[in-house]
């Protein structure tokens, strides 16, 4: 980014301190998370497999109802 989000470090630090207090972590925990490499959403439990299966069943039913060759 070319334009800084905060006009100075004091405001940035104030917001970070407010945030870590609200979510109940320490500043060092926050810094560790922010300095770690990003994770893809697939690395966490989610409903991707369920959604794919639902799409397959929906497609099968669509073909069945329309009378197309399965």
C-alpha positions in Angstrom: 0.0 0.0 0.0 1.2 3.4 -0.8 -0.9 5.3 1.7 -0.4 4.2 5.4 -3.5 3.1 7.1 -2.6 4.9 10.3 -1.1 8.4 10.5 1.2 7.4 13.3 2.4 4.4 15.3 0.6 5.5 18.4 -2.8 5.1 16.8 -1.8 1.8 15.4 -0.6 0.5 18.7 -3.8 1.8 20.5 -5.9 -0.2 18.0 -3.8 -3.3 18.4 -4.0 -3.1 22.2 -7.8 -2.6 22.1 -8.1 -5.6 19.8 -6.0 -8.0 21.8 -7.8 -7.0 25.0 -11.2 -7.7 23.3 -10.2 -11.1 22.1 -8.4 -12.0 25.2 -4.8 -12.6 24.0 -1.5 -11.0 24.8 0.4 -8.7 22.6 3.1 -11.3 22.1 0.5 -13.9 21.0 -0.9 -11.4 18.5 2.6 -10.6 17.2 3.3 -14.4 16.8 0.1 -14.9 14.8 0.8 -11.9 12.6 4.3 -12.9 11.9 3.4 -16.6 11.1 2.8 -17.6 7.5 -0.8 -17.4 6.3 -2.9 -20.6 6.3 -5.3 -21.6 3.6 -8.9 -22.1 4.6 -8.6 -25.8 3.5 -6.3 -26.3 6.5 -9.3 -25.8 8.9 -12.5 -27.7 9.4 -15.1 -26.6 6.8 -18.0 -27.8 4.8 -16.3 -28.0 1.4 -16.7 -31.7 1.1 -20.3 -31.5 2.1 -20.9 -28.8 -0.5 -19.3 -30.8 -3.3 -21.3 -33.9 -2.4 -24.5 -31.8 -2.4 -23.6 -30.5 -5.8 -23.1 -34.1 -7.1 -26.5 -35.2 -5.7 -28.2 -32.1 -7.1 -26.8 -32.8 -10.5 -27.9 -36.4 -10.4 -31.4 -35.4 -9.4 -31.5 -32.7 -12.1 -30.7 -35.3 -14.7 -33.1 -37.8 -13.2 -36.0 -35.3 -13.3 -35.2 -34.0 -16.8 -35.1 -37.6 -18.1 -31.5 -37.3 -19.5 -29.4 -40.4 -19.8 -27.5 -41.1 -16.5 
